[in-house]
């Protein structure tokens, strides 16, 4: 009898354990482990995902990884991507939908050496400009189109250098300007010995062509499943908690990020500086709230992407189905 009761207890424990098992959830990042994604790594390390009933896998990105492709191939539940890339992928057939917008401001800019003769955008003509591809080229191409500069053909107004994810083209005078982020590559130039007064920078925000960057995207069909929406909402809520903690506790957050970077190619000083600048791109108070998509910023992004003359980044307005508040609203309603 005791043996039977013992076996019954084990069976019940197994059932209860299964009933309360954490839901598996995968997020695909846009790039390698760094402070750009501190909120997710902090949420993982501090147990915020676990507390939300989630078993989260964070997949790093890289130069050969396109988040929209990973998402479309069901390699992740959500992906971190820039809106220009996501909307271009959507128009190409991948039904990406923005479910939360973590970065509310753009950190992208062109950084030029003054010695190259560039002082204003009018000076771009005839110059070589370094540009990231893999989805990151869309803001640049839209800006050049607005300026009236051809970037292709036999006689382009500006020569586009397909830039690697480093700053060598500027340091080696292969390009007058290169693509940089205020939280990363700009400081690589400074660390290489170039003084700030030797540079001129053009923030996309200041040029009126800023587009939304790091947001969270899902596949539209999945959002029809209430169970998926519930998991995604718990993930978003825990991630935003991770971001709040990371911004308030930056030294600890940097240690967590460095622990996730198995390459060992960075330092605490570099990641701290990156996190300080990333924090400036995230709304921590006011409207929109952290993680909430600003409709005006979305409309501005779409408008710029459509304004490419004969070669716009997207050819038609993606419409209201490209974004949704259903996940964010549920996240905010979750205790």
C-alpha positions as CSV (number, residue, x, y, z in Angstrom):
1,X,0.0,0.0,0.0
2,X,2.8,2.4,0.9
3,X,4.6,1.5,-2.3
4,X,1.4,2.3,-4.3
5,X,1.0,5.6,-2.5
6,X,4.6,6.5,-3.1
7,X,4.2,5.7,-6.8
8,X,1.0,7.8,-7.0
9,X,2.8,10.7,-5.3
10,X,5.6,10.5,-7.9
11,X,3.1,10.4,-10.7
12,X,1.2,13.4,-9.4
13,X,4.5,15.3,-8.9
14,X,5.4,14.5,-12.5
15,X,2.0,15.8,-13.8
16,X,2.2,19.0,-11.7
17,X,5.8,19.5,-12.9
18,X,4.7,19.2,-16.5
19,X,1.7,21.6,-15.9
20,X,4.0,24.2,-14.5
21,X,6.9,23.7,-16.9
22,X,8.2,27.0,-18.4
23,X,7.2,27.8,-21.9
24,X,10.1,27.7,-24.3
25,X,10.6,30.9,-26.2
26,X,13.4,32.1,-28.6
27,X,14.4,35.6,-29.6
28,X,16.8,36.3,-32.4
29,X,19.0,39.3,-31.9
30,X,20.3,41.6,-34.7
31,X,23.9,41.4,-33.7
32,X,26.5,39.8,-31.5
33,X,26.2,40.0,-27.6
34,X,26.8,43.6,-26.6
35,X,25.1,46.4,-24.6
36,X,22.8,47.1,-27.5
37,X,20.8,44.1,-26.2
38,X,21.5,44.5,-22.5
39,X,17.9,44.3,-21.5
40,X,17.4,40.8,-22.8
41,X,20.6,39.4,-21.2
42,X,19.8,41.1,-17.9
43,X,16.2,39.7,-18.0
44,X,17.8,36.3,-18.5
45,X,20.4,36.6,-15.8
46,X,18.2,38.1,-13.2
47,X,15.5,35.5,-13.6
48,X,12.8,37.8,-15.0
49,X,12.0,35.4,-17.8
50,X,11.9,32.5,-15.4
51,X,9.5,34.5,-13.1
52,X,7.3,35.0,-16.2
53,X,7.1,31.2,-16.8
54,X,9.4,31.3,-19.8
55,X,12.5,29.3,-20.8
56,X,14.1,31.8,-23.1
57,X,16.8,31.1,-25.6
58,X,18.7,34.3,-26.8
59,X,20.2,33.7,-30.3
60,X,23.0,36.2,-31.1
61,X,23.1,37.7,-34.6
62,X,26.0,38.3,-36.8
63,X,27.1,39.6,-40.2
64,X,25.6,36.5,-42.0
65,X,22.4,36.4,-40.0
66,X,19.2,38.2,-41.2
67,X,16.6,38.3,-38.4
68,X,13.7,38.4,-40.9
69,X,14.9,35.3,-42.5
70,X,15.4,33.5,-39.2
71,X,11.8,34.5,-38.2
72,X,10.3,33.5,-41.5
73,X,12.0,30.1,-41.2
74,X,10.5,29.6,-37.7
75,X,13.9,29.8,-36.1
76,X,12.7,32.2,-33.5
77,X,9.5,33.4,-31.9
78,X,10.5,37.1,-32.0
79,X,13.3,38.9,-33.6
80,X,15.1,42.2,-32.9
81,X,15.3,44.2,-36.2
82,X,15.3,47.7,-37.6
83,X,12.0,48.8,-39.0
84,X,13.3,49.6,-42.5
85,X,14.6,46.0,-42.8
86,X,11.4,44.5,-41.4
87,X,9.1,46.5,-43.7
88,X,11.3,45.7,-46.7
89,X,11.1,42.0,-45.8
90,X,7.4,42.3,-45.3
91,X,6.9,43.7,-48.8
92,X,9.0,40.9,-50.1
93,X,6.6,38.4,-48.6
94,X,7.6,37.7,-45.0
95,X,4.6,38.8,-42.8
96,X,6.7,40.6,-40.1
97,X,4.7,42.6,-37.6
98,X,6.1,45.0,-35.0
99,X,4.9,44.1,-31.6
100,X,7.0,46.3,-29.4
101,X,9.4,49.2,-30.1
102,X,12.3,49.4,-27.7
103,X,14.4,52.1,-29.3
104,X,12.4,55.2,-29.8
105,X,15.3,57.3,-31.3
106,X,17.9,56.6,-33.9
107,X,21.6,56.2,-33.1
108,X,22.7,56.0,-36.7
109,X,24.9,58.5,-38.4
110,X,27.4,59.1,-41.1
111,X,30.8,60.0,-39.7
112,X,33.3,61.8,-42.0
113,X,36.8,63.1,-41.8
114,X,36.9,66.8,-42.2
115,X,40.1,66.4,-44.2
116,X,38.0,64.6,-46.9
117,X,36.3,67.9,-47.7
118,X,32.9,67.0,-46.3
119,X,31.2,69.7,-44.3
120,X,27.5,69.4,-45.3
121,X,25.4,66.8,-47.2
122,X,26.0,68.9,-50.4
123,X,29.7,67.7,-50.2
124,X,28.7,64.0,-50.5
125,X,28.6,64.3,-54.3
126,X,31.6,62.6,-55.9
127,X,32.7,61.0,-52.6
128,X,32.9,57.4,-51.5
129,X,30.6,56.6,-48.6
130,X,30.7,53.5,-46.5
131,X,27.4,51.8,-46.1
132,X,26.3,48.7,-44.1
133,X,24.1,46.2,-46.0
134,X,22.1,43.2,-44.8
135,X,19.1,45.5,-44.2
136,X,21.0,48.4,-42.7
137,X,21.4,50.1,-46.1
138,X,17.8,51.2,-46.3
139,X,18.0,54.4,-44.2
140,X,21.0,55.5,-46.2
141,X,19.5,54.8,-49.6
142,X,16.3,56.7,-48.7
143,X,18.4,59.7,-47.5
144,X,20.4,59.8,-50.7
145,X,17.2,59.6,-52.8
146,X,15.8,62.6,-50.9
147,X,19.0,64.5,-51.5
148,X,18.7,63.6,-55.2
149,X,21.9,61.6,-55.4
150,X,22.2,58.5,-57.5
151,X,23.9,55.6,-55.8
152,X,24.0,53.1,-58.7
153,X,24.5,53.0,-62.4
154,X,27.5,53.8,-64.6
155,X,27.8,57.4,-63.2
156,X,26.6,57.5,-59.6
157,X,26.6,60.8,-57.7
158,X,28.1,59.0,-54.7
159,X,30.1,55.8,-54.7
160,X,28.8,53.3,-52.2
161,X,31.4,51.2,-50.5
162,X,29.9,48.0,-49.0
163,X,31.2,48.5,-45.5
164,X,32.2,45.7,-43.2
165,X,31.3,46.0,-39.6
166,X,34.4,47.9,-38.7
167,X,35.8,51.4,-39.2
168,X,38.8,50.6,-41.3
169,X,37.5,52.4,-44.5
170,X,37.6,55.7,-42.7
171,X,40.9,55.1,-40.8
172,X,42.6,54.0,-44.1
173,X,41.0,56.9,-46.1
174,X,39.2,54.4,-48.4
175,X,35.9,56.4,-47.8
176,X,35.2,60.0,-46.9
177,X,32.4,58.9,-44.6
178,X,31.3,55.6,-43.1
179,X,28.2,54.4,-41.3
180,X,28.4,54.4,-37.5
181,X,26.2,54.1,-34.4
182,X,26.6,56.6,-31.6
183,X,26.8,53.7,-29.2
184,X,29.5,51.7,-31.0
185,X,31.5,52.5,-34.2
186,X,31.8,56.2,-33.6
187,X,33.8,55.4,-30.4
188,X,35.9,52.9,-32.3
189,X,37.1,55.8,-34.4
190,X,37.9,57.8,-31.3
191,X,39.7,54.9,-29.7
192,X,41.8,54.5,-32.9
193,X,43.3,58.0,-32.2
194,X,41.1,60.3,-34.3
195,X,40.1,63.4,-32.3
196,X,36.4,64.5,-32.3
197,X,37.3,67.9,-33.8
198,X,38.7,66.0,-36.8
199,X,35.3,64.6,-37.6
200,X,32.0,65.8,-38.8
201,X,28.9,63.7,-38.0
202,X,25.5,63.6,-39.6
203,X,22.8,62.1,-37.4
204,X,19.9,60.7,-39.3
205,X,17.7,62.2,-36.6
206,X,19.0,65.7,-37.4
207,X,18.6,65.1,-41.2
208,X,14.9,64.4,-40.9
209,X,15.3,60.8,-42.2
210,X,15.5,59.0,-38.9
211,X,13.8,55.6,-38.9
212,X,12.9,53.3,-36.1
213,X,15.7,50.9,-35.1
214,X,15.6,48.0,-32.6
215,X,12.1,46.7,-32.3
216,X,10.6,43.3,-31.7
217,X,8.9,41.5,-34.6
218,X,6.7,38.4,-34.9
219,X,5.1,36.7,-37.8
220,X,1.6,37.9,-38.4
221,X,-0.1,34.4,-38.5
222,X,1.3,33.6,-35.1
223,X,-0.5,36.6,-33.6
224,X,-3.8,34.9,-34.3
225,X,-2.9,32.3,-31.6
226,X,-3.9,33.5,-28.1
227,X,-1.3,31.2,-26.5
228,X,1.5,32.8,-28.6
229,X,0.3,36.3,-27.8
230,X,0.3,35.4,-24.1
231,X,3.9,34.1,-24.3
232,X,5.0,37.0,-26.4
233,X,3.4,39.4,-23.9
234,X,5.2,37.8,-21.0
235,X,8.5,38.0,-22.9
236,X,8.0,41.7,-23.7
237,X,7.1,42.5,-20.1
238,X,10.1,40.7,-18.7
239,X,12.4,42.2,-21.3
240,X,11.3,45.7,-20.5
241,X,11.9,44.9,-16.8
242,X,15.4,43.9,-17.9
243,X,15.9,47.1,-19.7
244,X,14.8,49.2,-16.8
245,X,17.2,47.3,-14.5
246,X,20.0,47.6,-17.0
247,X,19.7,51.3,-17.4
248,X,19.5,51.8,-13.6
249,X,22.3,49.3,-12.8
250,X,24.7,49.8,-15.7
251,X,27.9,48.4,-14.1
252,X,26.1,45.1,-13.2
253,X,24.4,45.0,-16.6
254,X,27.8,45.3,-18.3
255,X,29.2,42.4,-16.4
256,X,26.2,40.3,-17.5
257,X,26.7,41.3,-21.2
258,X,30.4,40.5,-21.0
259,X,29.5,37.1,-19.6
260,X,27.3,36.4,-22.6
261,X,30.1,37.5,-25.0
262,X,32.0,34.2,-25.3
263,X,34.4,35.7,-27.8
264,X,36.0,37.9,-25.1
265,X,36.5,40.6,-27.6
266,X,35.2,43.5,-25.6
267,X,35.9,45.3,-22.3
268,X,33.8,46.7,-19.5
269,X,34.8,50.2,-20.5
270,X,33.6,49.8,-24.0
271,X,30.3,48.1,-23.0
272,X,29.6,50.7,-20.3
273,X,30.1,53.5,-22.8
274,X,27.8,51.7,-25.3
275,X,25.1,51.2,-22.6
276,X,25.2,54.8,-21.6
277,X,24.5,55.8,-25.2
278,X,21.9,53.1,-25.8
279,X,20.0,54.3,-22.8
280,X,19.6,57.7,-24.5
281,X,17.6,56.0,-27.3
282,X,15.1,54.4,-25.0
283,X,12.1,56.2,-23.5
284,X,12.2,55.7,-19.8
285,X,9.5,58.2,-18.9
286,X,6.7,60.0,-20.6
287,X,5.1,59.2,-23.9
288,X,5.5,56.8,-25.7
289,X,6.2,54.5,-22.8
290,X,9.1,52.1,-22.8
291,X,8.5,49.5,-25.5
292,X,5.4,51.2,-26.9
293,X,5.4,52.1,-30.6
294,X,4.9,55.8,-31.4
295,X,2.4,56.0,-34.3
296,X,4.0,59.3,-35.5
297,X,7.4,57.7,-35.6
298,X,6.0,54.7,-37.5
299,X,4.4,57.0,-40.1
300,X,7.6,59.0,-40.4
301,X,9.6,55.8,-41.1
302,X,7.1,54.7,-43.7
303,X,7.1,58.1,-45.4
304,X,10.9,58.2,-45.6
305,X,11.0,54.6,-47.0
306,X,8.5,55.6,-49.7
307,X,10.3,58.7,-50.7
308,X,13.0,57.1,-52.8
309,X,12.0,58.6,-56.1
310,X,12.3,56.0,-58.8
311,X,13.8,53.4,-56.4
312,X,12.0,53.6,-53.0
313,X,12.9,51.1,-50.3
314,X,9.3,50.1,-50.2
315,X,6.8,50.7,-53.0
316,X,3.6,50.8,-51.1
317,X,2.4,51.7,-47.6
318,X,2.5,48.5,-45.5
319,X,-0.8,49.5,-43.9
320,X,-2.0,49.0,-40.3
321,X,-1.4,45.2,-40.3
322,X,2.4,45.8,-40.1
323,X,2.2,46.9,-36.5
324,X,0.0,45.8,-33.6
325,X,-0.4,46.8,-29.9
326,X,-2.0,43.5,-28.9
327,X,1.2,42.1,-27.4
328,X,2.3,45.3,-25.7
329,X,-1.2,45.9,-24.3
330,X,-1.4,42.4,-22.9
331,X,2.1,42.8,-21.5
332,X,1.1,46.0,-19.6
333,X,-2.1,44.2,-18.3
334,X,-0.1,41.3,-17.0
335,X,0.6,41.4,-13.3
